[in-house]
Amino acid sequence: MHKTRLSTCLAALFAPLASTADTLDLDPQVITGSRYETSGFSLPFSVDHISAEQATAGKPGVSLAEALARVPGLVVQDRNNYAQDLQVSSRGFGARAAFGIRGIKLLADGTPASSPDGQGQAGTFDLDTLDHIEVLRGPFATTYGSNAGGVIQVFSRDGEGAPKVSAKTSQGAWGSRRNQIGAEGGNDKAGFIVNQSHFETDGYRDHSSATIDKTFAKLTLYPDDVSKLALTFSDLNQNGTDDPQGLSWGAYKQDRDAAAASALQYDTRKTIDHRQLGLNYERHIGRGTWQATLYGGERRVIQYQSIPTGPQANPRHSGGVIDFERTFYGGSSRWIQPFELGASLLTLTAGLDYDFSSDDRQGYENFVGTTLGVKGNLRRDERDDVTSLAPYVQLGWQLDKLQLQAGLRYNEVEFDVDDKYLANGDDGGRVTYREATPSLGASYALTPQVNVYASWGKGLETPTLNELSYSGPGGSFGFSLDPASSEQLEVGLKSHLGERSRLNLALFRITTEDELVVASALGGRTSYQNAAETLRQGLELSFDSQLSETVQAHLAYTRISATYSKGFTAGGNRIESGRHIPGVPANTLYGELNWTPVEGFSTGVEGIYRSKLYVEDSNTAKAAPAYALFNWQARFEQKLDALTLSQTLRIDNLLDRDYIGSVIVGDGNGRYYEPGPERAWYVGAGLEYTFN
């Protein structure tokens, strides 16, 4: 009797708190791929929408890797090395990146976070102000230019509603701590958002400490009912970030937390100062829309490498210290015009993208006498300019159950090197890459809940400045390198399984000619050559479901076979056809289960499995073994009138697995392996106050 009364009392107590989990959006609106807002369900290509809640809830908010693991087709290798940024590949594009992200177009609020040569850095993104992320894979990524094997586009939110201020603080393993403070608000005339964060960590490996300061500000203006103007400013300061480098397999087995001996010997480290301004303007004129973007900024990098003094005796060697100042700017303009043709709708988009970067680059010896890890004599002095100019046109035609998409872009990328250090010869020169990249796609609604589609496209992947730098005769600038050209085919299905679940399936095949591969990696310098033809084929599967009023599930699976389809010789070694492209796992599985039993409390578990990773082209070196990880998080929230309090508890690598988190493809010293961290804890707390 008493137990029945207790149950009744508890039910009455929690009844007002009973809450559904955030409703699953089965049909998110996206712009990436088509360039105008439309249903992602009906588009004839793979594009994923990640909400701010999905990307940041229960997570530290430090790295974009926290958000991207849930996207099929992407391989996100979080190096846990803040001197080198993330390594992200999309269907194999970008897997060979030695640092940062290449082969994938990065955009933030419409402005590029990738240089015109295709090298990008995800570390500049601010997750505190995130609205959503869109990730595009497949043939229509080529409409975003050269080096666009995929597109990752980050959108910040506009300041809206009553003004509010927020602050968060967190502590974690290995002396990790993060503090954030922000303010935002807006009305129908203007909105603002300002955010500043400070992160520091001792790092889980020796010699891996980092300090990162970010500032982001956005002002949104609505001059009238048909126009919108957004001004953004971002600033990243990362001073003296230690680089523990990769380990050999033997060194890893001996001590997974160790830094490479050379990293300690030369005190390898990196300093980054990056700031950028952006302007986005949109105006509706009749039924058409004009969109324009302008941006500009500066980036300063100083990096101390562990190149031994012996190789630097070569007069052509550029030293062991990289020091450059980059000025970059650009803009884009597009017109979007819909036409009603009877019962159908035709949307025409025509635009022009212009991007420019100029590096004032020096190289220095990393020693003075017998003192290592200091700036020594000048060994390199040049100006590197990269210019990209690309007109494009896209068509979208909606005919009842059938939707057609077509795109054509003409890419022109010019590299211009002015060598001012002539003691070792003149490496200056100019090379221009030009190619048109078409794409076609069609989707058909078999039923209101099932769409099938197919798409095709051709892509262009130019070498980056880093890949050109030492790829010519005798280590000179590699002006003779050709761009890689690809042909992509994708077929798929998108389905709503009732009102609570969504299933996406994509099959793809990508053939590439003149693939760039490592020719040699000696003396701290990696050179590249055009030698390979490759074949990538596989499938992507994602499943989202509102299992009940309080439980959500997400599953993403990728199967890919990425191989060299024709044998070649590199660095005197024969690579036979059928060898696997390093850095691309055959199988990746990600799962997430979230439970919100009552308002103000939620908890969830994440699991990820990744098959083994080959580390070099011959596939004979020890592959990084397969692994499976589980993470757990819990969130609490209390609302007291205008004040909202929140707390987060998180444990990563719950079972304390020993694993390789990422690999350095083709490392000439055999230091391929970057160990992932052991079990790690994270505790955070925040408050938000709204002024009414």
LOTORNU-495857 format. One line per field, with one value per residue (C-alpha): y, x, z. Coordinates in nm, 3 decimals. Layout:
// residues N
y = Y|...
x = X|...
z = Z|...
// end
This chain:
// residues 692
y = 0.000|0.239|0.144|0.224|0.562|0.633|0.549|0.771|1.058|1.019|1.010|1.325|1.492|1.414|1.446|1.819|1.742|1.467|1.588|1.454|1.459|1.726|1.635|1.461|1.670|1.422|1.681|1.944|2.243|2.283|2.511|2.330|2.166|2.353|2.700|2.783|2.668|2.349|2.011|1.788|1.489|1.567|1.656|1.403|1.382|1.315|1.616|1.599|1.866|1.868|2.090|2.280|2.042|1.737|1.895|2.036|1.889|1.707|1.779|1.997|2.232|2.236|2.050|2.005|1.633|1.622|1.701|1.521|1.163|1.114|1.177|0.870|0.896|1.110|0.977|1.211|1.143|1.366|1.378|1.524|1.729|2.093|2.184|1.986|2.029|1.760|1.514|1.469|1.275|1.246|0.923|0.909|1.269|1.436|1.115|1.195|1.537|1.573|1.854|2.039|1.950|1.927|1.801|1.923|2.272|2.442|2.734|2.945|3.165|3.153|3.260|3.011|2.855|2.685|2.861|2.880|2.587|2.363|2.356|2.439|2.461|2.364|2.513|2.859|2.746|2.866|2.601|2.821|3.029|2.741|2.726|2.417|2.235|2.102|1.827|1.750|1.445|1.317|1.460|1.796|1.888|1.962|2.268|2.427|2.429|2.254|2.044|1.996|1.622|1.720|2.035|2.117|2.439|2.589|2.845|3.069|3.176|3.529|3.727|3.715|3.785|3.953|4.024|3.752|3.680|3.340|3.194|2.842|2.675|2.320|2.102|1.779|1.523|1.623|1.971|2.063|2.365|2.591|2.915|3.092|3.414|3.553|3.791|3.806|3.942|4.113|4.235|4.288|4.564|4.422|4.138|4.080|3.797|3.817|3.521|3.465|3.140|3.028|2.668|2.520|2.168|1.990|1.719|1.346|1.284|1.430|1.761|1.821|2.125|2.392|2.726|2.844|3.175|3.242|3.549|3.568|3.858|3.894|4.190|4.126|4.416|4.419|4.751|4.668|4.378|4.242|4.263|4.133|4.230|4.024|4.129|3.867|3.882|3.587|3.573|3.271|3.290|2.972|3.048|2.794|2.482|2.177|1.908|1.556|1.416|1.060|0.747|0.436|0.115|0.007|0.341|0.333|-0.016|0.091|0.411|0.534|0.869|0.950|1.218|1.141|1.180|1.435|1.643|1.687|1.738|2.021|2.149|2.117|2.374|2.598|2.946|3.061|3.405|3.421|3.694|3.739|3.976|3.873|4.048|3.876|4.066|3.925|4.113|3.991|4.168|4.056|3.679|3.675|3.691|3.851|3.721|3.872|3.790|3.976|3.861|3.928|3.846|3.770|3.453|3.424|3.086|3.004|2.634|2.469|2.128|1.844|1.829|1.716|1.952|1.707|1.739|2.116|2.108|2.062|2.412|2.361|2.279|2.541|2.486|2.355|2.665|2.776|3.141|3.301|3.583|3.533|3.798|3.663|3.807|3.737|3.753|3.589|3.705|3.499|3.550|3.301|3.323|3.092|3.050|2.895|2.682|2.556|2.312|2.296|2.523|2.600|2.767|2.920|3.012|3.194|3.316|3.401|3.313|3.491|3.395|3.518|3.446|3.578|3.428|3.620|3.302|3.250|2.938|2.929|2.675|2.532|2.559|2.809|2.637|2.339|2.486|2.313|2.433|2.799|3.021|3.028|3.141|3.232|2.951|3.053|3.382|3.398|3.528|3.267|3.393|3.171|3.303|3.124|3.257|3.049|3.130|2.873|2.808|2.565|2.461|2.299|2.184|2.049|1.861|1.705|1.384|1.441|1.684|1.755|1.929|2.037|2.238|2.362|2.539|2.663|2.652|2.855|2.829|3.009|2.963|3.238|3.201|3.487|3.346|3.614|3.374|3.301|3.157|2.807|2.884|3.036|2.832|3.100|3.049|3.029|2.753|2.773|2.491|2.520|2.278|2.271|2.047|1.948|1.766|1.616|1.463|1.347|1.232|1.071|1.034|0.675|0.764|1.071|0.882|0.734|0.915|0.748|0.943|0.931|1.188|1.220|1.471|1.543|1.700|1.870|1.846|2.075|2.029|2.249|2.490|2.246|1.961|2.172|2.312|2.025|1.815|1.941|1.824|1.831|1.938|2.252|2.380|2.121|2.327|2.014|1.843|1.787|1.815|1.496|1.457|1.245|1.112|1.040|0.844|0.812|0.640|0.635|0.621|0.852|0.726|0.834|0.525|0.644|0.973|0.897|0.753|0.839|0.617|0.728|0.492|0.593|0.383|0.556|0.493|0.735|0.693|0.928|0.982|1.146|1.097|1.265|1.026|1.061|1.029|1.058|1.178|1.242|1.506|1.658|1.725|1.538|1.545|1.430|1.290|1.207|0.833|0.666|0.581|0.503|0.348|0.427|0.254|0.184|0.262|0.499|0.428|0.653|0.591|0.833|0.745|0.886|0.547|0.685|1.018|1.027|0.820|0.907|0.689|0.763|0.519|0.587|0.321|0.355|0.078|0.182|0.004|0.258|0.108|0.190|0.056|0.077|0.002|0.272|0.337|0.597|0.661|0.351|0.130|-0.054|-0.019|-0.288|-0.237|-0.341|-0.187|0.011|0.389|0.463|0.650|0.517|0.251|-0.008|0.008|0.282|0.254|0.523|0.493|0.726|0.670|0.960|0.947|1.245|1.097|1.429|1.794|1.916|1.584|1.381|1.119|0.940|0.694|0.704|0.417|0.416|0.132|0.178|-0.097|-0.099|0.184|0.130|0.388|0.387|0.293|-0.051|-0.165|-0.353|-0.139|-0.225|-0.108|0.083|-0.181|-0.168|-0.036|0.030|0.311|0.412|0.756|0.855|1.192|1.334|1.683|1.871|2.200|2.418|2.723|2.990|3.270|3.454|3.240|2.903|2.681|2.377|2.104|1.836|1.520|1.323|1.022|0.943|0.603|0.455|0.111|0.259|0.105|0.133|0.255|0.462|0.775|0.888|0.813|1.027|0.884|0.804|0.942|0.895|0.814|0.544|0.753|0.691|0.648|0.906|0.732|0.812|0.915|0.675|0.711|1.082|1.276|1.615|1.827|2.152|2.410|2.712|2.986|3.204|3.513|3.670|4.034|4.075
x = 0.000|0.277|0.478|0.177|0.136|0.508|0.495|0.191|0.365|0.681|0.479|0.297|0.626|0.798|0.496|0.556|0.921|0.855|0.994|1.061|1.413|1.487|1.267|1.456|1.454|1.387|1.413|1.678|1.718|2.067|2.239|2.570|2.572|2.281|2.380|2.018|1.817|1.628|1.542|1.842|1.609|1.537|1.890|2.072|2.389|2.510|2.488|2.455|2.321|2.465|2.284|2.464|2.306|2.442|2.784|2.850|2.617|2.817|3.146|3.446|3.403|3.773|3.793|3.579|3.654|3.391|3.120|3.233|3.263|2.889|2.917|2.956|3.226|3.449|3.753|3.845|4.183|4.220|4.595|4.556|4.851|4.748|5.061|4.934|4.552|4.305|4.343|4.014|3.953|3.634|3.599|3.979|4.040|4.284|4.415|4.778|4.775|5.092|4.934|4.604|4.331|4.382|4.158|3.844|3.697|3.649|3.406|3.297|2.991|3.059|3.424|3.703|3.903|4.110|4.385|4.359|4.603|4.364|4.537|4.303|4.293|3.990|4.141|4.006|3.640|3.454|3.214|3.070|2.880|2.782|2.441|2.498|2.744|2.684|2.902|2.893|3.050|3.052|3.036|2.877|3.164|3.356|3.133|3.329|3.652|3.986|4.086|3.720|3.693|3.433|3.298|3.268|3.075|3.031|2.758|2.751|2.421|2.284|2.231|1.856|1.616|1.668|2.033|2.205|2.548|2.708|3.014|3.151|3.444|3.574|3.851|3.983|4.259|4.624|4.574|4.324|4.110|3.887|3.707|3.454|3.255|3.006|2.720|2.452|2.111|1.914|1.588|1.442|1.696|2.025|2.184|2.522|2.726|3.067|3.260|3.602|3.758|4.085|4.206|4.524|4.650|4.965|4.883|4.858|5.192|5.526|5.601|5.241|5.126|4.917|4.750|4.476|4.289|3.995|3.781|3.475|3.238|2.944|2.720|2.406|2.212|1.871|1.862|1.514|1.278|1.470|1.835|2.075|2.435|2.662|3.009|3.231|3.569|3.773|4.108|4.320|4.634|4.830|5.171|5.449|5.240|5.458|5.478|5.548|5.566|5.491|5.648|5.794|5.606|5.879|5.878|5.499|5.498|5.763|5.586|5.263|5.285|5.635|5.737|5.983|6.340|6.407|6.108|6.274|6.617|6.504|6.216|5.974|5.695|5.462|5.316|5.009|4.850|4.546|4.286|4.017|3.736|3.435|3.135|2.825|2.548|2.221|1.943|1.621|1.535|1.202|1.213|1.590|1.858|2.202|2.464|2.810|3.102|3.426|3.698|4.059|4.309|4.659|4.826|5.170|5.331|5.666|5.748|6.060|6.121|6.356|6.560|6.916|7.204|7.363|7.102|7.114|7.474|7.321|7.327|6.977|6.826|6.586|6.656|6.464|6.265|5.960|5.864|5.601|5.350|5.045|4.812|4.493|4.175|3.901|3.536|3.246|2.929|2.631|2.285|2.008|1.700|1.397|1.170|0.825|0.785|0.430|0.409|0.790|1.045|1.384|1.649|1.955|2.265|2.556|2.860|3.228|3.483|3.816|4.078|4.434|4.707|5.061|5.326|5.636|5.825|6.165|6.352|6.627|6.864|6.733|7.065|7.334|7.666|7.588|7.263|6.962|6.602|6.684|6.665|6.995|7.116|6.877|6.834|6.519|6.357|6.074|5.729|5.468|5.149|4.851|4.552|4.227|3.958|3.653|3.320|3.045|2.682|2.433|2.081|1.818|1.495|1.203|0.951|0.692|0.862|1.182|1.461|1.756|2.080|2.367|2.682|2.982|3.284|3.595|3.896|4.212|4.477|4.809|5.125|5.388|5.715|5.965|6.289|6.497|6.755|6.976|7.281|7.158|7.004|6.677|6.367|6.132|5.878|5.513|5.263|4.891|4.638|4.314|4.027|3.647|3.464|3.107|2.852|2.507|2.249|1.889|1.662|1.318|1.052|0.932|0.693|0.664|0.894|1.151|1.387|1.640|1.914|2.227|2.501|2.824|3.105|3.466|3.712|4.052|4.308|4.610|4.924|4.948|5.235|5.384|5.367|5.524|5.805|6.058|5.923|6.144|6.493|6.734|6.463|6.370|6.015|5.807|5.656|5.627|5.375|5.036|4.702|4.513|4.186|3.899|3.567|3.300|2.977|2.723|2.386|2.176|1.851|1.701|1.405|1.175|1.082|0.756|0.749|1.041|1.327|1.547|1.775|2.032|2.233|2.495|2.713|3.010|3.292|3.583|3.864|4.163|4.452|4.787|4.729|5.005|5.214|5.523|5.836|6.076|6.080|6.437|6.615|6.290|6.170|5.892|5.872|5.580|5.526|5.243|5.259|4.936|4.591|4.350|4.008|3.787|3.454|3.227|2.909|2.784|2.489|2.333|2.030|1.858|1.561|1.345|1.309|1.069|0.964|1.288|1.541|1.727|1.969|2.218|2.426|2.681|2.875|3.131|3.282|3.549|3.801|4.071|4.347|4.606|4.462|4.791|5.143|5.410|5.760|5.830|6.162|6.307|6.035|5.780|5.420|5.208|4.849|4.597|4.789|4.571|4.590|4.734|4.531|4.193|4.029|3.816|3.543|3.427|3.125|2.988|2.688|2.523|2.235|2.088|1.829|1.637|1.412|1.317|1.358|1.695|1.880|2.016|2.281|2.432|2.691|2.900|3.084|3.330|3.501|3.776|3.955|4.330|4.513|4.798|5.070|5.263|5.209|5.369|5.149|5.448|5.506|5.307|4.948|4.783|4.555|4.177|4.014|3.680|3.613|3.321|3.252|2.988|2.842|2.572|2.423|2.221|2.035|1.842|1.634|1.579|1.380|1.629|1.925|2.012|2.275|2.431|2.677|2.847|3.034|3.213|3.445|3.624|3.774|3.557|3.722|4.074|4.174|4.527|4.505|4.661|4.450|4.605|4.890|5.144|5.131|5.467|5.689|6.047|6.172|5.913|5.748|5.399|5.203|5.032|4.888|4.536|4.480|4.393|4.074|4.007|3.758|3.599|3.381|3.219|2.980|2.813|2.561|2.352|2.158|1.890|1.795|1.419
z = 0.000|0.097|-0.215|-0.436|-0.271|-0.311|-0.682|-0.725|-0.546|-0.755|-1.076|-0.974|-0.885|-1.216|-1.443|-1.502|-1.580|-1.832|-2.159|-2.503|-2.631|-2.890|-3.184|-3.463|-3.779|-4.057|-4.335|-4.254|-4.483|-4.635|-4.883|-4.935|-5.276|-5.433|-5.293|-5.213|-4.914|-4.993|-4.851|-4.805|-4.845|-5.210|-5.327|-5.549|-5.340|-4.985|-4.756|-4.378|-4.142|-3.788|-3.538|-3.262|-3.010|-3.191|-3.239|-2.892|-2.627|-2.360|-2.538|-2.442|-2.740|-2.826|-3.158|-3.467|-3.436|-3.162|-3.418|-3.733|-3.611|-3.671|-4.048|-4.271|-4.535|-4.316|-4.134|-3.850|-3.695|-3.393|-3.351|-3.000|-3.121|-3.133|-3.330|-3.631|-3.622|-3.726|-4.009|-4.195|-4.515|-4.721|-4.918|-4.914|-5.025|-4.786|-4.627|-4.708|-4.535|-4.329|-4.128|-4.123|-4.372|-4.748|-5.026|-4.846|-4.883|-4.546|-4.516|-4.219|-4.273|-4.646|-4.622|-4.697|-4.415|-4.685|-4.878|-5.258|-5.281|-5.085|-4.746|-4.457|-4.079|-3.871|-3.556|-3.643|-3.612|-3.301|-3.169|-2.891|-3.147|-3.374|-3.538|-3.753|-3.979|-4.329|-4.476|-4.850|-5.013|-5.365|-5.717|-5.632|-5.401|-5.721|-5.776|-5.489|-5.685|-5.698|-5.399|-5.304|-5.246|-4.989|-4.825|-4.454|-4.399|-4.051|-3.980|-3.673|-3.525|-3.547|-3.229|-3.156|-2.872|-2.538|-2.451|-2.254|-2.114|-2.061|-1.895|-1.879|-1.713|-1.735|-1.604|-1.747|-1.747|-1.798|-1.661|-1.932|-1.854|-2.058|-1.981|-2.202|-2.177|-2.427|-2.489|-2.757|-2.845|-3.119|-3.267|-3.614|-3.686|-3.561|-3.370|-3.211|-3.067|-2.895|-2.760|-2.609|-2.491|-2.336|-2.341|-2.204|-2.147|-2.041|-2.295|-2.233|-2.404|-2.308|-2.477|-2.592|-2.397|-2.569|-2.502|-2.737|-2.723|-2.955|-3.009|-3.230|-3.295|-3.530|-3.606|-3.812|-3.961|-4.132|-4.324|-4.461|-4.516|-4.817|-4.716|-4.453|-4.373|-4.146|-4.029|-3.863|-3.690|-3.566|-3.392|-3.297|-3.085|-3.024|-2.880|-2.831|-2.886|-2.826|-3.095|-2.961|-3.317|-3.417|-3.272|-3.427|-3.346|-3.104|-2.923|-2.900|-2.746|-2.498|-2.383|-2.546|-2.365|-2.487|-2.730|-3.006|-2.883|-3.157|-3.042|-2.704|-2.853|-3.081|-2.866|-3.159|-3.130|-3.327|-3.285|-3.479|-3.492|-3.720|-3.761|-4.022|-4.117|-4.322|-4.473|-4.609|-4.784|-4.912|-5.091|-5.246|-5.571|-5.706|-5.693|-5.728|-5.459|-5.475|-5.231|-5.193|-4.963|-4.892|-4.655|-4.562|-4.293|-4.176|-4.053|-3.890|-3.828|-3.669|-3.647|-3.506|-3.662|-3.563|-3.882|-3.795|-3.864|-4.111|-4.390|-4.355|-4.479|-4.823|-4.976|-5.119|-4.782|-4.647|-4.278|-3.978|-3.882|-4.083|-4.049|-4.269|-4.268|-4.489|-4.621|-4.773|-4.912|-5.160|-5.239|-5.412|-5.578|-5.692|-5.829|-5.751|-5.973|-5.960|-6.263|-6.263|-6.574|-6.562|-6.272|-6.238|-6.069|-6.226|-6.008|-6.176|-5.976|-6.137|-5.948|-5.933|-5.661|-5.619|-5.359|-5.308|-5.056|-5.034|-4.806|-4.704|-4.620|-4.459|-4.350|-4.090|-3.945|-3.618|-3.440|-3.347|-3.293|-3.070|-2.936|-3.089|-3.123|-3.182|-3.489|-3.677|-4.019|-4.301|-4.559|-4.746|-4.841|-5.092|-5.167|-5.256|-5.419|-5.497|-5.690|-5.765|-5.997|-6.078|-6.245|-6.206|-6.291|-6.134|-6.225|-6.010|-6.173|-5.969|-6.180|-5.951|-5.829|-6.028|-5.932|-6.161|-6.064|-6.288|-6.225|-6.419|-6.274|-6.449|-6.216|-6.262|-5.987|-6.028|-5.818|-5.841|-5.646|-5.620|-5.475|-5.299|-5.151|-5.449|-5.273|-5.359|-5.699|-5.814|-5.731|-5.856|-6.127|-6.213|-6.292|-6.366|-6.350|-6.548|-6.581|-6.602|-6.358|-6.454|-6.237|-6.299|-6.068|-6.052|-5.772|-5.795|-5.527|-5.545|-5.261|-5.035|-4.794|-5.037|-5.275|-5.502|-5.677|-5.890|-5.953|-6.151|-6.158|-6.244|-6.000|-5.995|-5.714|-5.751|-5.544|-5.237|-5.181|-4.933|-5.184|-5.460|-5.245|-5.268|-5.555|-5.836|-5.938|-5.646|-5.405|-5.598|-5.646|-5.833|-6.111|-6.327|-6.099|-6.260|-6.083|-6.003|-6.191|-6.065|-6.189|-5.930|-5.947|-5.666|-5.635|-5.325|-5.135|-4.874|-4.676|-4.393|-4.195|-4.048|-3.857|-3.625|-3.831|-4.128|-4.336|-4.594|-4.812|-5.070|-5.300|-5.465|-5.709|-5.766|-6.018|-6.009|-6.249|-6.166|-5.793|-5.593|-5.384|-5.165|-5.378|-5.085|-4.726|-4.620|-4.416|-4.299|-4.654|-4.831|-5.209|-5.424|-5.770|-6.010|-6.029|-5.940|-6.058|-5.778|-5.729|-5.432|-5.399|-5.110|-4.927|-4.659|-4.431|-4.170|-3.951|-3.713|-3.498|-3.222|-3.053|-2.793|-2.650|-2.450|-2.649|-2.971|-3.166|-3.442|-3.645|-3.921|-4.111|-4.389|-4.599|-4.846|-5.062|-5.154|-5.368|-5.629|-5.953|-6.140|-6.018|-5.996|-5.867|-5.598|-5.430|-5.596|-5.451|-5.663|-5.546|-5.706|-5.810|-5.549|-5.259|-5.020|-5.000|-4.654|-4.397|-4.518|-4.296|-4.472|-4.207|-3.974|-3.744|-3.514|-3.284|-3.037|-2.793|-2.592|-2.315|-2.174|-1.904|-1.743|-1.822|-1.706|-1.731|-2.020|-2.067|-2.361|-2.479|-2.799|-2.961|-3.250|-3.433|-3.689|-3.879|-3.927|-4.103|-4.347|-4.296|-4.625|-4.989|-4.993|-4.699|-4.553|-4.242|-3.932|-3.981|-3.699|-3.544|-3.540|-3.225|-3.058|-2.809|-2.590|-2.442|-2.186|-2.090|-1.862|-1.863|-1.603|-1.636|-1.391|-1.481|-1.218|-1.380|-1.602|-1.492|-1.643|-1.481|-1.650|-1.560|-1.770|-1.679|-1.950|-1.967|-2.293|-2.373|-2.103|-2.118|-2.123|-2.455|-2.590|-2.951|-3.229|-3.275|-3.603|-3.839|-4.024|-4.375|-4.537|-4.260|-4.377|-4.026|-3.966|-3.695|-3.831|-3.509|-3.290|-2.983|-2.869|-2.506|-2.227|-2.023|-1.970|-1.760|-1.816|-1.586|-1.692|-1.552|-1.707|-1.651|-1.875|-1.772|-1.994|-1.948|-1.980
// end
